[in-house]
Amino acid sequence: MNAERNNDQPTAIDQTRRHLRSAAKHAGEAVKSASDAAREELSQGSAKVKADLNQAGQAGGAAATQARQSAEAQLQAALAQGKAQTAKVEELIRKHPLASFGVALGSGYLLARLLRR
């Protein structure tokens, strides 16, 4: 009677097929879940990169503005100092016109001699 098969009981091949189908179904669900998680992770990473780039751009813009303001302040200070020195030279020339003429003449002569060589 053992040789006779009971049609109600599944065979080992049927059980193996069922297990394989179940395993394939679970594997498919796991792959889909992993894919969804990876897609979400990429989306969050992309948003973070965009935010970081935006923040870096804003920081760079602020640094450039600060550097421009500092350069302008230094330029204004240099111009003011140059104007003050020019005013002092003009005052010395007015007070001592003959000495100024002599210094200019001597400087021109020396410069001409140096440039001829």
ZATIDREN-681810 format. One line per 3 residues: for each residue x, y, z of C-alpha. Coordinates in steps of 0.02 Angstrom, whole numbers. Layout:
<nodes>
X:Y:Z  ... $
</nodes>
This chain:
<nodes>
0:0:0  147:113:19  175:95:-166 $
8:174:-197  9:360:-193  -122:457:-103 $
-182:593:-221  -223:706:-73  -44:715:-14 $
77:823:-113  233:742:-176  408:800:-132 $
421:884:-302  258:979:-271  319:1035:-100 $
485:1090:-174  395:1189:-309  287:1273:-178 $
439:1317:-73  531:1384:-225  383:1492:-276 $
367:1558:-99  554:1593:-91  549:1680:-260 $
400:1785:-203  489:1835:-42  650:1872:-137 $
554:1983:-258  473:2076:-114  643:2096:-31 $
720:2165:-192  574:2285:-213  590:2342:-33 $
779:2366:-51  752:2460:-214  625:2575:-133 $
741:2606:15  886:2643:-102  778:2763:-205 $
726:2854:-46  906:2862:14  963:2934:-154 $
823:3061:-149  873:3117:26  1057:3120:-22 $
1020:3224:-176  920:3349:-73  1061:3359:54 $
1190:3389:-83  1081:3527:-157  1061:3607:14 $
1248:3596:48  1289:3674:-122  1163:3813:-92 $
1237:3847:79  1414:3848:8  1360:3969:-128 $
1283:4086:0  1439:4077:109  1549:4112:-43 $
1440:4261:-91  1449:4330:86  1639:4309:88 $
1653:4396:-81  1546:4541:-20  1651:4558:136 $
1813:4552:35  1746:4686:-84  1697:4798:62 $
1868:4775:141  1957:4814:-23  1851:4970:-47 $
1892:5029:130  2078:5001:100  2068:5092:-67 $
1981:5241:14  2112:5245:152  2254:5239:24 $
2173:5378:-79  2152:5487:75  2334:5458:125 $
2391:5499:-53  2290:5661:-51  2365:5707:117 $
2543:5676:53  2506:5777:-105  2444:5922:1 $
2604:5915:106  2714:5917:-50  2616:6064:-122 $
2637:6158:41  2826:6127:43  2841:6185:-138 $
2746:6346:-96  2855:6379:57  3021:6340:-30 $
3002:6370:-218  3188:6390:-257  3240:6235:-160 $
3101:6137:-245  3161:6196:-416  3340:6145:-373 $
3287:5973:-314  3182:5947:-470  3324:6005:-583 $
3452:5895:-496  3337:5744:-498  3302:5767:-683 $
3487:5781:-722  3530:5622:-625  3387:5527:-703 $
3440:5581:-878  3620:5526:-846  3563:5357:-782 $
3448:5326:-929  3583:5368:-1059  3696:5228:-1000 $
</nodes>
